[in-house]
Amino acid sequence: MTDWTDGYITEIDYTHGYYQELNPLRIRLLFLNLGLAFPETASVCELGFGQGLSANIHAAAQANGQLWATDFNPSQVSFAQSLAAASGANAQLFDQSFSDFCRRDDLPDFDYIGLHGIWSWISDESRAVIVDFIRRKLKVGGVLYLSYNALPGWAAFAPIRHLMTEYSEIMGVKGQGVLNGLDAALAFTDKLLATNPLYARANPQVNERVKKLAEQNRNYLAHEYFNRNWEPMHFATIANWLMPAKLNYACSAHYLDHVSAMNLTADQQAFLQEIPDVLFRETARDFMVNQQFRRDYWIKGARRINSIEQIEGLRNMRVILMLHRADVSLKAAGALGECTMDIGVYHPVLDVLADHTPKTLAQIELAVKDKGVSFAQVVQAILVLTGTVKLQQYRMNP
């Protein structure tokens, strides 16, 4: 009998997290900032939705749209369907494998397809199914969101993951359960590192990362590290995988990646500007920031808009502040460490948004003009605030 789990952890549920990058409405500001046309996201698909919290929130926010999604774990799908029933959202949620879902003949063509993290934990056969699905079902001009464990950031720590899974398979006690096996593997790894092996001396950051693992949610650790398939990839490898689907790299979906001063030194920025090839430039950048996890937008047929359309689109963008004004931190973390925002720019912008009503960027621009804040500064402030002020990736008790 075929194992329906395909080596994926099903003994325990995945965490109940919200992942904002899956929100199809987030592409608008980034694409406009880069001068790219974006699709209207009326038809959305999510592959591997976990507990379905993100899928349901986004479906509820799409009043005139529809969301189709699948996750092969029936217990998680049951919870996600209960959320959809409670909200009345137009969410079609299924417990099919990628292979079965992607062969359905009743699916619409999609403006937006999202996968969060799943790519790193599936087999090459499943990846091929997904790429073919994207090729057939993503509309021209449509956007793919794809996140995955990346190299070179995982290069030093990948042997530790291998060590832990090998320990569980060879030394673990049959029937002890995933969580008990995980704790035993962590204890063994900690004991091994305490002997000060040459590997740890050559990779001094490993000891600290193992200590941090012990502090994290066990359900998350089990799903992150103990699935049969686990493969971090270079950006160029992802680009090769997506080539048959005719996708162009658009940009990082992580808003703070678009503020170079937070992530790259002046020398690094100048170095990257000398690389004309967009894809190879991303590869070089990953080495500079030691990229461990990538969140990217890809587009089927990128189309640039002219400067008039770009500025008009940006000025018509509406934003709203969801937190209390006093709860907004003026600190943000980039690859270079923690940065403090310029109060001369951010305080006036936050003051305009403090009444929690939607404002266009044009309205903000007009309101802060006498404070010496330019429109370019308004746009960057909104980018940084959107990337910093967010719904916490909280966990619910279903």
C-alpha positions in Angstrom: 0.0 0.0 0.0 1.3 3.5 -0.9 2.2 5.7 2.0 0.0 8.8 1.5 2.3 10.9 3.7 5.2 10.6 1.2 7.7 10.9 4.1 6.1 14.1 5.5 5.5 14.4 9.3 1.7 13.8 10.0 1.9 12.5 13.5 1.6 16.0 14.9 -0.1 19.1 13.5 1.7 22.0 11.9 1.7 25.3 13.7 -1.2 27.7 13.4 0.8 30.5 11.9 -0.2 33.5 9.7 2.2 34.2 6.8 1.7 37.6 5.4 3.8 37.0 2.2 1.0 34.7 1.0 -1.3 37.7 0.8 -1.8 38.4 -2.9 -2.6 42.1 -2.3 0.9 42.7 -1.0 2.4 42.5 -4.5 0.9 45.8 -5.5 3.1 48.2 -3.6 6.3 46.3 -4.4 5.5 46.0 -8.1 4.6 49.6 -8.4 7.7 50.6 -6.5 9.7 48.6 -9.1 7.7 49.9 -12.1 6.1 46.5 -12.8 2.5 45.8 -13.9 0.6 43.6 -11.4 -2.5 41.4 -12.0 -5.9 41.8 -10.4 -5.9 38.8 -8.0 -9.5 37.5 -8.4 -8.5 33.9 -8.6 -5.9 32.6 -6.1 -4.4 29.2 -5.4 -2.4 28.0 -2.4 -0.6 24.7 -2.4 0.1 23.2 1.0 -1.9 25.5 3.3 -1.1 23.8 6.6 -3.8 24.8 9.1 -5.3 27.2 6.6 -5.2 30.3 8.7 -3.5 32.5 6.0 -5.7 31.0 3.3 -8.9 31.8 5.2 -7.9 35.3 6.1 -6.9 36.1 2.5 -10.1 34.5 1.1 -12.2 36.6 3.5 -10.5 39.7 2.4 -11.2 38.9 -1.3 -14.9 39.9 -1.4 -15.2 39.3 -5.2 -12.5 36.7 -5.6 -12.1 33.0 -5.0 -9.4 30.8 -3.4 -8.7 27.2 -4.2 -6.2 25.4 -2.1 -5.1 21.9 -1.0 -3.2 20.3 1.9 -2.9 16.5 2.0 -3.3 16.3 5.8 -7.0 15.7 6.5 -6.9 16.8 10.1 -5.5 20.2 9.1 -8.0 20.5 6.3 -10.8 19.8 8.7 -9.7 22.7 10.8 -9.3 25.0 7.8 -12.7 24.1 6.5 -14.2 24.9 9.9 -12.7 28.4 9.6 -14.1 28.9 6.1 -17.6 27.8 7.3 -17.5 30.3 10.2 -16.3 33.2 8.0 -18.4 32.4 4.9 -15.3 33.0 2.8 -15.2 31.8 -0.8 -12.5 29.2 -0.1 -12.5 25.8 -1.8 -10.3 23.7 0.5 -9.3 20.1 -0.3 -7.2 17.3 1.3 -5.7 16.1 -2.0 -2.1 15.4 -2.8 -0.4 17.9 -5.2 -0.6 15.2 -7.9 -4.3 14.7 -7.5 -5.2 18.4 -7.0 -3.1 19.6 -10.0 -4.9 17.1 -12.3 -8.3 18.4 -11.5 -10.3 19.5 -14.5 -12.6 22.0 -12.7 -9.9 24.5 -11.6 -9.9 28.0 -13.1 -6.8 29.7 -14.4 -5.1 31.6 -11.6 -3.9 35.2 -11.2 -1.8 34.2 -8.2 -0.3 30.9 -6.9 1.4 30.7 -3.5 3.6 28.1 -1.8 5.1 28.9 1.6 8.1 26.7 2.6 6.6 23.6 1.0 9.1 23.4 -1.8 12.0 22.5 0.6 10.1 19.5 2.0 8.8 17.7 -1.1 10.3 15.2 -3.6 11.6 16.1 -7.1 8.5 14.3 -8.5 6.2 16.6 -6.6 8.2 19.6 -7.7 7.8 18.6 -11.3 4.1 18.3 -10.8 3.9 21.8 -9.3 6.0 23.4 -12.1 3.8 21.7 -14.7 0.7 23.0 -12.9 2.1 26.5 -12.8 2.9 26.3 -16.5 -0.7 25.3 -17.3 -2.8 27.2 -14.8 -1.0 30.5 -14.0 -2.3 33.2 -16.3 -0.1 35.3 -18.5 0.9 38.2 -16.2 0.1 36.1 -13.2 2.4 35.9 -10.1 3.9 33.0 -8.2 5.0 33.4 -4.6 7.6 30.8 -3.6 9.5 30.6 -0.4 12.2 28.0 0.5 15.2 27.1 2.6 18.2 28.7 0.7 21.9 28.3 0.2 24.4 29.4 1.2 22.7 30.2 4.5 22.0 26.5 5.3 25.4 25.2 4.2 27.1 25.1 7.6 24.0 23.8 9.5 22.8 21.2 7.0 25.1 18.5 8.5 23.5 19.0 11.9 20.1 18.4 10.5 21.4 15.2 8.9 23.0 14.2 12.2 19.7 14.6 14.0 17.6 12.7 11.5 20.2 9.9 11.3 20.2 9.6 15.1 16.3 9.3 15.1 16.4 6.6 12.4 19.3 4.6 13.8 19.3 5.2 17.6 15.7 6.2 18.2 13.3 3.9 20.0 10.5 2.5 17.8 7.2 3.9 19.0 8.6 6.7 21.1 6.9 9.3 18.9 8.2 12.2 16.8 8.5 14.7 19.7 10.3 12.3 22.1 12.6 11.3 19.2 13.3 15.0 18.5 14.2 15.8 22.1 16.5 12.7 22.2 18.2 13.9 18.9 18.7 17.4 20.3 20.2 16.0 23.5 22.6 13.8 21.5 23.6 16.6 19.3 24.3 18.9 22.2 26.4 16.2 23.9 28.4 15.7 20.7 29.1 19.4 20.3 30.2 19.5 23.9 33.2 17.4 22.9 34.4 20.4 20.8 34.7 18.6 17.5 36.7 20.2 14.6 33.4 20.7 12.7 32.2 23.0 15.5 35.5 24.8 15.6 35.3 25.4 11.9 31.7 26.5 12.2 31.5 28.4 15.5 27.9 29.6 14.9 26.6 26.1 15.0 26.7 25.8 18.8 24.5 28.9 19.2 22.0 27.7 16.6 21.6 24.3 18.3 20.9 26.1 21.6 18.2 28.2 19.9 16.6 25.1 18.5 16.0 23.8 22.0 13.9 27.0 22.7 11.6 26.7 19.7 8.2 25.1 19.3 8.5 21.4 19.0 5.8 21.0 16.4 7.6 23.5 14.2 11.0 21.8 14.7 9.5 18.4 13.7 8.1 19.7 10.5 11.1 21.8 9.7 13.8 19.2 10.3 12.4 15.7 10.4 10.6 15.2 7.1 12.1 12.7 4.8 12.6 15.3 2.1 14.6 18.3 3.1 16.6 20.2 0.5 17.8 23.8 0.7 18.6 25.2 -2.8 20.6 27.9 -4.5 18.6 30.7 -6.2 19.9 29.6 -9.6 18.6 26.1 -9.0 15.1 27.5 -8.4 15.4 29.6 -11.5 16.2 26.4 -13.5 13.3 24.5 -12.0 10.8 27.3 -12.9 12.2 27.9 -16.5 9.7 25.4 -18.1 6.8 27.5 -16.6 8.1 30.6 -18.4 8.5 32.6 -15.2 10.7 35.7 -14.8 12.1 36.7 -11.4 10.3 39.8 -10.2 11.6 40.6 -6.7 11.8 39.6 -3.1 8.5 39.3 -1.3 10.2 40.5 1.9 9.6 44.2 2.0 12.8 45.0 4.0 14.9 43.4 1.3 14.1 46.4 -0.8 15.9 48.9 1.5 19.5 48.2 0.5 21.0 50.3 3.3 19.6 47.9 5.8 21.1 44.8 4.2 24.2 45.8 2.2 27.3 47.9 2.8 28.0 50.7 0.3 30.8 48.5 -1.2 28.5 45.6 -1.6 25.8 47.7 -3.3 28.3 49.1 -5.7 29.6 45.5 -6.4 26.1 44.2 -7.2 25.3 47.2 -9.5 28.2 46.0 -11.7 26.5 42.7 -12.4 24.1 43.1 -15.4 22.4 39.7 -15.1 19.5 39.9 -12.7 19.6 36.2 -11.7 23.3 36.1 -11.1 23.1 39.3 -9.1 20.6 37.6 -6.8 23.1 34.7 -6.4 25.9 37.1 -5.5 23.6 38.9 -3.0 22.7 35.7 -1.3 26.4 35.2 -0.4 26.6 38.8 1.0 23.7 38.3 3.4 24.3 34.5 3.9 20.7 33.9 2.8 19.0 31.1 4.7 15.3 31.6 3.6 14.1 33.2 0.4 10.6 34.6 -0.2 10.2 35.6 -3.9 7.7 36.7 -6.5 8.0 35.3 -10.0 5.8 36.5 -12.9 4.7 34.9 -16.1 5.5 37.7 -18.6 6.9 40.7 -16.7 5.7 44.0 -18.1 7.1 47.4 -17.2 4.9 50.4 -16.8 5.9 54.0 -17.6 6.9 56.5 -15.0 3.5 58.3 -15.1 1.6 55.1 -14.5 4.0 54.2 -11.7 3.7 57.5 -9.8 0.0 57.6 -10.3 -0.4 54.0 -9.1 1.8 54.7 -6.0 -0.1 57.9 -5.1 -3.4 56.0 -5.3 -2.2 53.2 -3.1 -4.2 53.1 0.2 -2.7 52.0 3.5 -4.1 51.8 7.1 -2.3 51.6 10.5 -3.7 48.6 12.4 -1.7 49.1 15.6 -1.9 51.8 18.2 0.4 54.7 17.2 2.5 54.2 20.4 3.0 50.5 19.7 4.8 51.0 16.5 8.5 50.4 17.0 10.9 52.6 15.1 13.5 49.8 14.9 13.8 47.2 12.1 16.2 44.4 11.5 18.1 43.9 8.3 21.0 41.7 7.3 23.4 44.3 8.7 21.6 44.3 12.1 19.1 46.5 13.8 18.3 49.9 12.3 16.6 52.9 13.8 14.2 54.8 11.6 14.5 58.6 11.1 11.9 60.2 13.4 11.9 63.2 11.2 10.3 61.1 8.5 8.4 58.3 10.3 6.7 60.4 13.1 4.9 62.7 10.6 3.8 59.6 8.5 2.6 57.8 11.6 0.8 60.9 12.8 -1.2 61.0 9.6 -2.2 57.3 10.0 -2.9 57.4 13.7 -6.7 57.7 13.3 -6.7 54.2 11.7 -8.6 55.2 8.6 -7.3 54.3 5.1 -5.2 57.0 3.5 -3.7 57.1 0.0 0.0 57.8 -0.4 -1.0 61.1 -2.1 -2.9 62.1 1.1 0.1 61.3 3.2 2.4 63.1 0.9 0.3 66.3 1.1 0.0 66.1 4.9 3.7 65.7 5.5 4.9 68.1 2.8 5.4 71.0 5.3 7.5 68.7 7.5 10.1 68.5 4.7 9.3 64.8 3.8 9.5 64.0 0.1 7.2 61.5 -1.7 10.2 59.1 -2.2 10.6 59.2 1.6 6.9 58.5 2.1 7.1 55.5 -0.2 10.2 54.1 1.6 8.6 54.7 5.0 5.5 52.7 3.9 7.6 49.9 2.6 9.6 49.7 5.9 6.5 50.0 8.1 4.7 47.4 6.0 7.6 45.0 6.4 7.9 45.7 10.1 4.4 46.3 11.5 2.7 43.1 10.8 0.4 40.5 12.3 2.4 38.3 14.6 3.0 34.7 13.5 0.9 33.6 16.4 -0.4 30.2 17.3 -4.0 29.4 18.1 -5.6 26.7 20.2 -8.1 25.2 17.8 
